Amino acid sequence: MLGKTGRNVSIVGLGTWQLGADWGNVDPAQAQAVLAAAAEAGVTFFDTADVYGDGRSEQAIGAFLADNPGLDITVATKMGRRVEQTPENYNLANFREWTDRSRRNLGMDCLDLVQLHCPPTAVYSNAEVYDALDTLVADGAIRNYGVSVERTDEALEAIRHEGTSTVQIIFNAFRLKPLDEVLPAAQAAGVGVIARVPLASGLLSGKYTKDTSFAENDHRNYNRTGSAFDVGETFSGVDFEQGLKAVAEFEELVPDGVSTAQAAIAWIAAQDGISTVIPGARNVDQARSNAAAAGVSGIDATFDVGVREIYDRYFRESIHPRW
């Protein structure tokens, strides 16, 4: 169940940042193929944002849904990153403008779920922001709203507000802090948790080496120091070479017949309080493989202990205090 939305969604969803921008170029036909492969594999939750490719990701999903009207897909989008990041820009007039644009891009009269897209911290505690979001629900522009956050304290603040249906947060084997308070608080409040960056920007796929290079327009190249946006969005904020060492140990935990990426996704999905995990996919094979993680077995207590030990040795000191 996806929190207060009342919607049942697949435990493995699809993140579609890759279908818009910041991961190199994506052919529109390839984007449609990825969406189709995910849906065929049982994925019923797509996550996007109005800034992914300046709307291209939303438009791709809208085109796919128009061509497949019988599919029961829940679409979550995000808003707020199209303007200067100051708290006063998070107001009803802008919300209406942004959601109207997303409705056009997605071909939807009423959006399933709209999330504030990692706004300034002060926004999460502003009652007027939640009143404006409630107005959008009352107007029939959106059915539900939630937040996407960078930090656990932002998630906890949003969970306090009655209207918050979901919280989206970075959570993976290299970012364990949400286990401490966010997941228990969300469960207690009936708020859904959407786990993003589950593969630490691909580190936890086990496919990278110290010689791996990324395209100039790929955030894994240009945002390693956080010069474009929060560095926690790129490799979960971990040092790339340290991440490679940790992945080598993580791979030793992976059960036979399971890919490294599938094990990483399945471990997240097994945590109490997680509603859905949203790995991205740039091709059909990735989409199918990620979706299959929902049926992976062997992610047991021993695996869980191993994940936590790796985190404690490699990342707790640098990651835990920051996000």
Buried (B, 14 or more C-beta within 10 A) or exposed (E): EBBBBEBEBBBBBBBBBBBBBBBBEBEEEBBBBBBBBBBEBBBBBBBBBBBBBEBBBBBBBBBBBEEEEEEEBBBBBBBBBBEEBEBEBBEBEBBBEBBEBBBEBBBBEEBBBBBBBBBBBEBBBBEEBBEBBBBBBEEEBBBBBBBBBBBBBBBBBBBEBEBBBBBBBBBBBBBBBBBEBBBEBBBEBEBBBBBBBBBBBBBBBBEBEEEEEBEEEBBBBBBBEEEEBBBBBBBBBBBBEBBBBBBEBBEEBBBEEBBBBBBBBBBBBBBEBBBBBBBBBBBBEBBBBBBBBBEBEBBEEEBBEBBBEBBEEBBBEEBBEEB
